[in-house]
Amino acid sequence: MNNRTILSRFAAGALAGASLLASTAAFAGEITIWCWDPNFNVAIMKEAGARYTAKHPETTFNVVDFAKADVEQKLQTALSSGTTDALPDIVLIEDYGAQKYLQSFPGAFAALSDKIDYSGFAPYKVQLMTLDGSVYGVPFDSGVTGLYYRKDYLEQAGFKPEDMQDLTWDRYIEIGKAVEEKTGKKMLGLDVNDAGFVRILMQSAGSWYFDKDGNLSIEGNAALKAALETEQKILQANLHKPAAGWTEWVSTFTSGDVATVTTGVWITGTVKAQADQAGKWGVAPIPKLNVESASNASNLGGSSWYVIDSSAEKDEAIDFLNEVYAKDVDFYQKILTERGAVGSLLAARTGPAYGEADAFFGGEKVWQNFSDWLAKVPSVNYGIFTNEVDTAVTVHLPDLAKGANVDEVLKAIQSQAEGQIQ
C-alpha cells in the first residue's frame, strides 16, 4: 500500500474521528508528557499546553524534562516489564526508533488512524509511524535538509547563488576544489565517526538500511553505495575539515572555516547565532546522487508524539494533540519564529512566518524553501534496527579515506549488521 492510498483512507476516517472528539464531554485531567531539550521540545510542548488550556481550563499539563537517553531507558524498562502505571500520557519518540517501539510492544501506543487527519502531514512522517495499516502518533518536527553555503566564499571562487541550485554531488565536489583553490577554505566539516551524512544521502534517493518490508538491505543497495562513494570522494579529495564530535563539527562553520553545511533545518538557529556572518549565507536544496530515484530532498532527525494506550487520560491526550498539533496553524507560526521549529503539518506552510524574507540570509525566504522541500522528502522504512546498523556503518567509514573498495565496505557492514541484529 503506497503513501497516497494510506493517507486517503485515513482522511476519510478522520472526519468521523473529529466528530467523535467534538462530542466528547469536557475533560478534567492532568496530562503528563515526557520529552527532552528544554529550549526546544519542552518549551514547545508547554506552549502547546497553554494554547489548549486557554480553551479547556479544566485540563492541566505536567511536562517533564528528561535527557533523551533517560526518556528512552524509562520507556523501554516500563514497556518491557509490562508495568505501565509509571508511564506518562504522551511521550516523545525520535523517528528513527519509532518502528522498534511499535513492533516490539504491540498495543502499547494508541492507534490514531480514525482520530487524526493524516493527509495534512508530510507523507514521509506518516509512513514511519505506520504499522499494519494503522498509524500511531502525531507527527511533530522535521529534519528536512538543506545546503547552507557561504555566498562570499562562493563568489570569491567565481560562483553565484544560481550555481548552487539543483547540484549533483559530483558537481559539488568540483565546486569545492575551486573554492579551496581560490579561498583556502574547506568545503565542509565532516566527522568520519558519524554516519549522519550517509543517512542524508541515502534517504534522498528513497532508500534506507532496510527495504520496504523491513529486511536488511546493505549489499546491493545502490543508494547506500552511492552515498559511501560520495563520502569517499570528499575524503580523498581532502575537501573537508575533520571534526570529532558535535562541538567540533559545529565549530567548523561557526568559525568560518568551511564553505557549506549539509544537515537538518534545526541547525538554522546555530548558523544565525553568528551575527557577524549576517548576509553571507544562502540556502539551497542538497545535491543529489547519481542513481535512479535520486532527489534533492532528504531528512536528518525529527521526532513525534505518541499516546500510551493504557493512559487514564488517553482520550484527553488525543484531543489535545489533535487540536493543537494537527490543526493549529498559528501555533506552528509561533514555534517557527521563536524556536526555529519546522513542523510537518503542511497547512502551516501557508502562514505568514514561512513567507517572510530573512535578512540574515540576504532576504531569502528560507522557511518557505524548507517547507517546500519538506513535502518532497522520500519515505523510507527506518526498520527496528537503524541504530545498530548505523553503528556498523560508522565503524567502517574511516576505511573510505584509506581507499577501501566500497563493495568490500558494504560486505563488511552487511556482515557486522547481521551479527548485531540477530
C-alpha positions as CSV (number, residue, x, y, z in Angstrom):
1,M,0.0,0.0,0.0
2,N,1.5,3.3,-1.0
3,N,1.5,6.6,1.0
4,R,-1.3,8.2,-1.0
5,T,-3.6,5.2,-0.5
6,I,-2.8,5.1,3.2
7,L,-3.4,8.8,3.6
8,S,-6.6,8.9,1.6
9,R,-8.0,6.1,3.8
10,F,-7.1,7.9,7.0
11,A,-8.6,11.1,5.7
12,A,-12.0,9.5,5.5
13,G,-11.7,8.1,8.9
14,A,-10.5,11.4,10.3
15,L,-13.8,13.1,9.7
16,A,-15.7,10.6,11.9
17,G,-12.9,10.9,14.5
18,A,-13.2,14.6,14.6
19,S,-16.9,14.5,15.2
20,L,-16.4,11.9,18.0
21,L,-13.9,14.1,19.7
22,A,-16.1,17.2,19.3
23,S,-18.9,15.5,21.1
24,T,-16.7,14.2,24.0
25,A,-17.7,15.5,27.4
26,A,-15.4,18.1,29.0
27,F,-12.1,16.7,30.3
28,A,-10.7,17.5,33.7
29,G,-7.5,15.6,34.0
30,E,-3.7,16.2,34.1
31,I,-1.8,15.2,31.0
32,T,1.8,14.2,31.8
33,I,4.3,14.4,29.0
34,W,7.9,13.1,28.7
35,C,10.3,14.8,26.4
36,W,13.8,16.2,26.2
37,D,15.6,19.5,25.3
38,P,14.3,22.4,27.5
39,N,14.8,25.0,24.8
40,F,13.1,23.1,22.0
41,N,10.7,20.2,22.7
42,V,9.9,21.1,26.3
43,A,9.3,24.8,25.6
44,I,7.2,24.0,22.5
45,M,5.1,21.5,24.4
46,K,4.5,24.0,27.2
47,E,3.3,26.5,24.5
48,A,1.0,23.8,23.1
49,G,-0.4,23.1,26.6
50,A,-1.0,26.8,27.2
51,R,-3.0,27.0,24.0
52,Y,-5.1,24.1,24.9
53,T,-5.7,25.2,28.5
54,A,-6.9,28.6,27.2
55,K,-9.9,26.8,25.7
56,H,-10.0,24.0,28.2
57,P,-9.2,25.5,31.6
58,E,-10.1,22.3,33.3
59,T,-7.1,20.5,31.8
60,T,-3.6,20.8,33.3
61,F,-0.3,19.8,31.9
62,N,2.8,18.3,33.5
63,V,5.7,18.5,31.0
64,V,8.6,16.5,32.4
65,D,12.1,17.3,31.1
66,F,14.5,14.3,30.9
67,A,17.6,13.7,28.9
68,K,16.8,11.9,25.7
69,A,18.6,8.7,26.8
70,D,16.6,8.8,30.1
71,V,13.3,9.0,28.2
72,E,14.3,6.0,26.1
73,Q,15.5,4.0,29.0
74,K,12.5,4.6,31.2
75,L,10.1,3.9,28.4
76,Q,11.9,0.7,27.4
77,T,12.0,-0.5,31.0
78,A,8.4,0.1,31.7
79,L,7.1,-1.4,28.5
80,S,9.4,-4.5,28.9
81,S,8.1,-5.1,32.4
82,G,4.5,-4.6,31.5
83,T,4.2,-2.1,34.3
84,T,2.8,1.0,32.6
85,D,1.4,2.8,35.7
86,A,4.5,5.0,35.9
87,L,4.4,6.0,32.2
88,P,3.2,9.4,31.1
89,D,0.2,10.0,28.9
90,I,2.2,11.3,26.0
91,V,5.9,10.6,25.2
92,L,8.2,12.0,22.5
93,I,10.0,9.3,20.4
94,E,12.7,10.0,17.9
95,D,11.6,8.9,14.4
96,Y,14.5,6.5,13.9
97,G,13.3,4.5,16.9
98,A,9.5,4.6,16.2
99,Q,9.2,1.2,14.4
100,K,11.3,-0.5,17.1
101,Y,8.8,0.5,19.8
102,L,5.7,-0.1,17.7
103,Q,6.8,-3.6,16.6
104,S,8.4,-4.6,19.9
105,F,5.4,-3.5,22.1
106,P,2.2,-4.1,20.2
107,G,-0.8,-2.4,21.8
108,A,1.4,-0.1,23.9
109,F,0.6,3.0,21.9
110,A,-2.8,4.3,20.9
111,A,-3.8,3.8,17.3
112,L,-4.9,7.2,16.0
113,S,-5.9,6.5,12.4
114,D,-9.6,7.4,13.0
115,K,-8.7,10.4,15.2
116,I,-6.2,12.4,13.2
117,D,-6.4,13.7,9.6
118,Y,-3.0,12.4,8.5
119,S,-3.5,13.6,4.9
120,G,-2.5,17.0,6.3
121,F,1.1,16.0,7.2
122,A,4.2,15.3,5.2
123,P,3.8,11.8,3.9
124,Y,7.3,10.6,5.0
125,K,6.5,11.4,8.6
126,V,3.2,9.4,8.5
127,Q,4.8,6.4,6.9
128,L,7.4,6.0,9.6
129,M,4.7,5.7,12.3
130,T,2.5,3.3,10.3
131,L,2.3,-0.4,11.2
132,D,0.0,-2.9,9.6
133,G,-2.2,-0.2,8.1
134,S,-2.7,1.7,11.4
135,V,-1.0,5.0,12.3
136,Y,0.3,5.7,15.7
137,G,1.5,9.0,17.0
138,V,1.2,12.6,15.8
139,P,4.0,14.0,13.6
140,F,6.0,16.8,15.1
141,D,9.2,18.5,13.9
142,S,11.0,17.8,10.7
143,G,14.7,17.3,10.0
144,V,14.2,18.4,6.3
145,T,17.7,19.1,5.0
146,G,19.3,21.9,3.1
147,L,22.7,23.0,1.7
148,Y,23.8,26.1,3.7
149,Y,26.6,27.9,1.8
150,R,28.7,31.0,2.3
151,K,27.9,33.3,-0.6
152,D,31.0,35.3,0.0
153,Y,33.3,32.3,-0.3
154,L,31.5,31.0,-3.4
155,E,31.6,34.4,-5.0
156,Q,35.4,34.7,-4.4
157,A,35.7,31.3,-6.3
158,G,33.5,32.6,-9.2
159,F,30.2,31.1,-8.3
160,K,26.8,32.8,-7.9
161,P,23.7,31.6,-5.9
162,E,22.1,30.2,-9.0
163,D,25.2,27.9,-9.4
164,M,24.3,26.2,-6.2
165,Q,20.8,25.1,-7.3
166,D,20.0,21.6,-8.4
167,L,23.5,20.3,-7.9
168,T,24.8,16.8,-8.2
169,W,27.4,15.7,-5.6
170,D,30.0,15.3,-8.3
171,R,29.4,19.0,-9.3
172,Y,29.5,19.9,-5.6
173,I,32.9,18.3,-5.3
174,E,34.2,20.2,-8.4
175,I,33.0,23.5,-6.8
176,G,34.7,22.5,-3.6
177,K,38.0,22.1,-5.3
178,A,37.7,25.6,-6.8
179,V,36.6,27.1,-3.5
180,E,39.7,25.7,-1.7
181,E,42.0,26.8,-4.5
182,K,40.6,30.4,-4.5
183,T,39.9,30.9,-0.8
184,G,41.8,28.3,1.1
185,K,38.6,27.2,2.8
186,K,37.5,23.6,3.0
187,M,34.1,22.8,1.6
188,L,32.5,21.2,4.7
189,G,33.1,19.9,8.1
190,L,32.9,16.1,8.4
191,D,33.0,13.7,11.3
192,V,34.1,10.3,10.0
193,N,32.7,8.7,13.1
194,D,29.2,9.9,12.4
195,A,27.0,8.3,9.7
196,G,24.5,11.2,9.5
197,F,25.9,12.4,6.2
198,V,25.5,8.9,4.7
199,R,21.9,8.7,6.0
200,I,21.0,12.1,4.4
201,L,22.3,11.0,1.0
202,M,20.7,7.5,1.2
203,Q,17.3,8.8,2.1
204,S,17.4,11.5,-0.6
205,A,17.2,8.6,-3.1
206,G,14.3,6.9,-1.2
207,S,16.5,4.2,0.3
208,W,17.5,3.1,3.8
209,Y,19.4,0.3,5.6
210,F,16.2,-1.7,5.2
211,D,13.8,-2.4,2.3
212,K,10.1,-1.5,2.3
213,D,9.4,-4.8,4.1
214,G,11.9,-4.1,6.9
215,N,14.6,-6.6,5.6
216,L,18.2,-5.6,5.9
217,S,19.4,-4.0,2.7
218,I,23.1,-3.3,2.6
219,E,24.9,-5.2,-0.2
220,G,23.1,-4.3,-3.5
221,N,21.7,-1.1,-2.1
222,A,22.5,1.4,-4.9
223,A,21.8,4.5,-2.9
224,L,23.9,3.4,0.1
225,K,26.7,2.5,-2.2
226,A,26.5,5.9,-4.0
227,A,26.4,7.7,-0.6
228,L,29.6,5.9,0.6
229,E,31.3,6.6,-2.8
230,T,30.4,10.3,-2.4
231,E,31.8,10.5,1.1
232,Q,34.9,8.7,-0.1
233,K,35.4,11.2,-3.0
234,I,35.2,14.1,-0.5
235,L,37.6,12.4,1.9
236,Q,40.1,11.5,-0.7
237,A,39.9,15.0,-2.3
238,N,40.6,16.4,1.2
239,L,37.8,18.9,0.8
240,H,36.7,18.5,4.4
241,K,37.8,19.9,7.7
242,P,37.9,16.9,10.1
243,A,35.7,17.1,13.2
244,A,35.5,14.8,16.2
245,G,32.0,15.1,17.8
246,W,29.2,17.6,17.7
247,T,31.0,20.6,19.2
248,E,34.0,20.4,16.8
249,W,31.6,19.9,13.8
250,V,29.6,23.0,14.7
251,S,32.8,25.0,15.1
252,T,33.8,24.2,11.5
253,F,31.1,26.6,10.2
254,T,30.5,29.0,13.1
255,S,34.2,29.8,12.9
256,G,34.0,30.5,9.2
257,D,36.4,27.7,8.3
258,V,34.2,25.9,5.8
259,A,32.0,27.0,2.9
260,T,29.0,24.7,3.2
261,V,26.9,22.7,5.7
262,T,24.6,19.9,4.8
263,T,22.2,19.0,7.6
264,G,18.7,19.3,9.0
265,V,16.8,22.6,9.2
266,W,17.2,22.6,13.0
267,I,20.7,23.9,12.6
268,T,19.4,27.3,11.3
269,G,19.4,28.9,14.7
270,T,23.0,28.0,15.2
271,V,24.0,29.4,11.9
272,K,22.1,32.6,12.6
273,A,23.7,33.0,16.0
274,Q,26.8,34.3,14.3
275,A,25.8,37.9,13.9
276,D,29.0,38.9,12.1
277,Q,28.1,36.4,9.3
278,A,24.7,38.1,8.5
279,G,24.1,38.4,4.8
280,K,26.9,36.0,4.0
281,W,24.8,32.8,4.0
282,G,22.5,31.3,1.4
283,V,20.5,28.0,1.5
284,A,19.9,25.7,-1.5
285,P,18.5,22.2,-1.9
286,I,21.0,19.5,-1.1
287,P,22.9,18.0,-4.1
288,K,21.6,14.7,-5.5
289,L,23.2,11.3,-6.0
290,N,23.7,9.8,-9.5
291,V,21.3,6.9,-9.0
292,E,17.8,6.1,-10.0
293,S,15.1,7.8,-7.9
294,A,17.6,10.4,-6.7
295,S,16.2,13.7,-5.4
296,N,17.4,17.0,-3.9
297,A,15.4,16.5,-0.7
298,S,16.1,14.5,2.4
299,N,15.8,14.4,6.2
300,L,18.0,14.1,9.3
301,G,16.4,13.6,12.7
302,G,13.0,14.6,13.8
303,S,10.6,13.3,16.5
304,S,6.9,12.7,17.0
305,W,4.4,12.4,19.9
306,Y,2.8,9.1,21.0
307,V,0.0,8.4,23.4
308,I,0.2,5.5,25.8
309,D,-2.8,3.3,25.1
310,S,-3.3,2.3,28.8
311,S,-3.3,6.0,29.9
312,A,-6.3,7.0,32.0
313,E,-6.2,10.4,30.2
314,K,-5.9,8.8,26.7
315,D,-8.9,10.5,25.1
316,E,-8.0,13.9,26.6
317,A,-4.4,13.5,25.4
318,I,-5.5,12.6,21.9
319,D,-7.9,15.5,21.8
320,F,-5.1,17.9,22.8
321,L,-2.7,16.6,20.1
322,N,-5.4,16.7,17.5
323,E,-6.5,20.3,18.4
324,V,-3.0,21.8,18.6
325,Y,-0.5,19.7,16.6
326,A,-2.9,18.6,13.9
327,K,-4.8,21.8,13.3
328,D,-3.4,25.0,14.9
329,V,-1.5,26.7,12.1
330,D,-0.8,29.8,14.2
331,F,0.9,27.5,16.7
332,Y,3.3,26.4,14.0
333,Q,4.0,30.0,13.1
334,K,4.9,30.9,16.6
335,I,7.3,27.9,17.2
336,L,8.9,28.6,13.9
337,T,9.7,32.2,14.7
338,E,10.6,31.6,18.4
339,R,12.2,28.2,18.3
340,G,13.2,27.6,14.7
341,A,10.9,24.5,14.6
342,V,9.7,23.4,11.2
343,G,6.7,21.3,11.9
344,S,5.4,18.7,9.5
345,L,1.8,20.0,9.2
346,L,1.6,21.0,5.6
347,A,-1.1,23.6,6.1
348,A,1.3,25.7,8.2
349,R,3.3,26.4,5.0
350,T,0.7,29.0,4.0
351,G,1.3,31.0,7.2
352,P,3.0,34.4,7.1
353,A,6.0,33.3,9.1
354,Y,7.0,30.9,6.4
355,G,6.8,33.6,3.7
356,E,8.9,36.2,5.5
357,A,12.2,37.3,4.0
358,D,15.2,36.6,6.2
359,A,17.7,39.4,6.4
360,F,20.4,37.1,7.8
361,F,20.2,35.1,4.5
362,G,20.2,38.2,2.3
363,G,16.4,38.4,2.1
364,E,15.8,34.8,1.1
365,K,12.5,33.2,2.1
366,V,14.4,30.4,3.9
367,W,11.5,28.9,5.8
368,Q,9.3,28.8,2.7
369,N,12.1,26.9,0.9
370,F,12.5,24.4,3.7
371,S,8.7,23.8,3.8
372,D,8.6,23.2,0.1
373,W,11.4,20.7,0.3
374,L,9.7,19.1,3.3
375,A,6.8,17.9,1.0
376,K,9.4,16.2,-1.3
377,V,11.3,14.1,1.3
378,P,11.2,10.5,0.2
379,S,9.5,8.0,2.5
380,V,11.6,5.1,3.8
381,N,11.3,2.3,6.3
382,Y,13.6,3.1,9.2
383,G,13.0,-0.5,10.5
384,I,13.7,-1.5,14.1
385,F,17.5,-1.6,14.0
386,T,18.6,1.7,12.5
387,N,20.8,2.5,15.4
388,E,22.5,-0.9,15.3
389,V,23.2,-0.8,11.6
390,D,24.3,2.8,12.0
391,T,27.0,1.6,14.4
392,A,28.2,-0.9,11.8
393,V,28.4,1.8,9.1
394,T,30.3,4.2,11.4
395,V,32.9,1.6,12.2
396,H,33.9,1.3,8.5
397,L,33.6,5.0,7.4
398,P,37.3,5.7,8.2
399,D,38.3,2.9,5.7
400,L,36.9,5.1,2.9
401,A,39.6,7.7,3.4
402,K,42.2,4.9,3.1
403,G,40.9,4.0,-0.4
404,A,38.9,0.9,0.6
405,N,36.8,-0.7,-2.1
406,V,33.2,0.4,-1.5
407,D,31.8,-3.0,-2.4
408,E,34.1,-4.6,0.2
409,V,33.0,-2.0,2.8
410,L,29.3,-2.8,2.1
411,K,30.1,-6.5,2.5
412,A,31.8,-5.8,5.9
413,I,28.8,-3.6,7.0
414,Q,26.4,-6.4,6.0
415,S,28.3,-9.0,8.0
416,Q,28.6,-6.9,11.1
417,A,25.0,-5.7,10.9
418,E,23.7,-9.3,10.6
419,G,25.6,-10.2,13.8
420,Q,24.3,-7.2,15.7
421,I,20.6,-7.6,14.9
422,Q,20.2,-11.4,15.4
